[in-house]
Amino acid sequence: MIWKDIPNHPGYQASPEGFIKTFNWKGCGREAILKPAGDKKGYLRTVLNGRTIKVHRIIALTFIENPCNKPQVNHINGNKTDNRVINLEWATNKENYDHATSLGLQVYLPGSKNGWSKLNESHILEIRAAANRFYYGRKALAEKYGVKECTIKAIVNRKSWTHI
């Protein structure tokens, strides 16, 4: 099996198959492959030098170049426990979300069906009507509905709430 030193974690190595090993198991100077634990979202994580880190990030940082400086690591097959190099790629938040949605792992809930939404469909119609008649500026509408001005702009320009 191929092993490579993990950047910024001396005494630890990673393999392209998604394994991590230490050279000082329990302070005894023994070599051992670490057993990662699952977190509440289903990702495998382990502790390196007193810091908990997700295994897929360790493998990506060790083996996959990131010339565009993308912040997230995507599991290509959608399996959060498959941390082999061939199953990982660097991604933006949008790329990761779109990929999860395409695999059915993330469900898109439009409008008020989304639990995070502060607005509902009738609010959107009111905002668009008021903005189109110049009753209110963006700032006043944002204050009235408790959202940011950029949210009002996206609604009025139909960049969000496009299903209405």
C-alpha positions, 0 to 999 in steps of 0.5 A: 500500500502507498503511504504519503505524509499528511501535510501539517501533521507530522507523524501521520500518513494517508493512503489513496485508499482512504486510510490514515496511520500514525507512527506513535500509537498511544504514545508507544512509538508503534505504527497503527492504522487509525479507526475513524468514527462517524459524525452525526452527518455520516462523515468519517472523522479522526483526531490528528495532533489533538484536532478532529478532522474529517477523513475525506479532507485529509485524503484530499489535502494529501493527494489531490491538487486544488489549483482553484482553491475550492473550499469543499471536498465532494464524494463523487459517488455520494457515499460519505464513507468512501474516502478513496482518492478516486471518489473525491474531488475539490468543489465549490459550495454550489458544485457540491450542493448541485451534485448532492441534489442530482444524486437525490441526497439533497432535496431542493425545497422551494419557497416557504416549503424551505424551513429556513425561509422568512418569507412566503409566497404572498410576501413575494407577490407583495414585494414584487407589486410594491417594487414595480409600483415604486411604493417602496425602495429596497431598503424599506421593503427589506426592513418591512419584511426583516430581510436584507436588501440583496434578498429584495433585489433577488426577488424583484429581479426574479433571481430567487423565488423563481417558481412564482 
